[in-house]
C-alpha cells in the first residue's frame, strides 16, 4: 500500500537510500516513519513465537513477507524480487528503499496482513529537471547524487508519478514520483542545478509540469516486425509452433525470474504443454 502524496507543495523528507538509475527513496516527516523501529520489534516478537511457520516457507517472486536483514539482523517488511539460488533471495525493503541479495530462506517469514495495513514508508523518487550525461546514470553520477543527498533531511516537492516509467517495483504497488529537491527551505536552489554545475548532466527541455502532461504510454499501431508465418517458422513434422504475440494486447504469463528491478523473464501460461514436451525430448 503506497502513501498519499501532496503535489506542488514543499515538504521535508529524509533520504534513506540512493540507488541505481538515479532513483532515491525518502521518508516523509510523519509519525509512521518515526515508528518503524517499533514495527520491527513487533514483527520480531511474532516470528519468535511462531518459528515453526517458516520451516516450509518458499516464497515466489513478487511475494510480500517479513525478512531479517543480513545487515543488522532487524526484521523488516519486504518484497521478493528474485530467486538467487534454490534457498536464497533478493529482497526490496518496503520501508527503507534498499535491496539485499542472497538472503537465506531461513531469514524469511510469511507476511501477516495486519502488519501490511500501514502504507510503505519508503517513497521511490526520480530527480526532476535533470538528465545525466549521455542519458546514462554512471557510477560517477550516482555517487555525486548520493554525496549530495543520502541520509540527509532536505526540502522536496512532488510533481506526480513519473511518466513512461515502469519497473518491477511499480508493478508491485511501489510508485515512482518525479521530485524536486532543494538545498534549503528558504531557497529555490535545487539539487538538480547543483548536479548540472558539477557537469554531471543537463536540464531537460521540458519542465516537470510538461513531462507529466505526456501520456504514460502510446499504443503501438504496427508490430515492431512482421513475424514469419507458421509454415516458414515451423519445420515439417515438428511438434512445436512459432512463438508470436501482438504488441498492445494482454497475455497471461508466469514470471520465472527477475533479473533486476527493471528486467524480468516470463513464459506464456498457455505454452506449458510444449515446454513439458521439450523437457521430455531433451531428456530422451
Secondary structure as GFF3:
##gff-version 3
##sequence-region A 1 284
A	DSSP	beta_strand	10	18	.	.	.	ID=ss1
A	DSSP	three_ten_helix	20	22	.	.	.	ID=ss2
A	DSSP	beta_strand	23	28	.	.	.	ID=ss3
A	DSSP	alpha_helix	31	34	.	.	.	ID=ss4
A	DSSP	alpha_helix	36	49	.	.	.	ID=ss5
A	DSSP	three_ten_helix	51	54	.	.	.	ID=ss6
A	DSSP	beta_strand	64	68	.	.	.	ID=ss7
A	DSSP	beta_strand	75	85	.	.	.	ID=ss8
A	DSSP	beta_strand	88	93	.	.	.	ID=ss9
A	DSSP	beta_strand	99	104	.	.	.	ID=ss10
A	DSSP	three_ten_helix	105	107	.	.	.	ID=ss11
A	DSSP	beta_strand	108	110	.	.	.	ID=ss12
A	DSSP	three_ten_helix	113	116	.	.	.	ID=ss13
A	DSSP	beta_strand	123	127	.	.	.	ID=ss14
A	DSSP	beta_strand	131	132	.	.	.	ID=ss15
A	DSSP	three_ten_helix	133	135	.	.	.	ID=ss16
A	DSSP	alpha_helix	139	149	.	.	.	ID=ss17
A	DSSP	beta_strand	153	161	.	.	.	ID=ss18
A	DSSP	three_ten_helix	170	172	.	.	.	ID=ss19
A	DSSP	beta_strand	176	182	.	.	.	ID=ss20
A	DSSP	alpha_helix	191	197	.	.	.	ID=ss21
A	DSSP	beta_strand	201	202	.	.	.	ID=ss22
A	DSSP	alpha_helix	208	212	.	.	.	ID=ss23
A	DSSP	alpha_helix	230	233	.	.	.	ID=ss24
A	DSSP	beta_strand	253	260	.	.	.	ID=ss25
A	DSSP	beta_strand	263	268	.	.	.	ID=ss26
A	DSSP	three_ten_helix	269	271	.	.	.	ID=ss27
A	DSSP	alpha_helix	272	283	.	.	.	ID=ss28
###
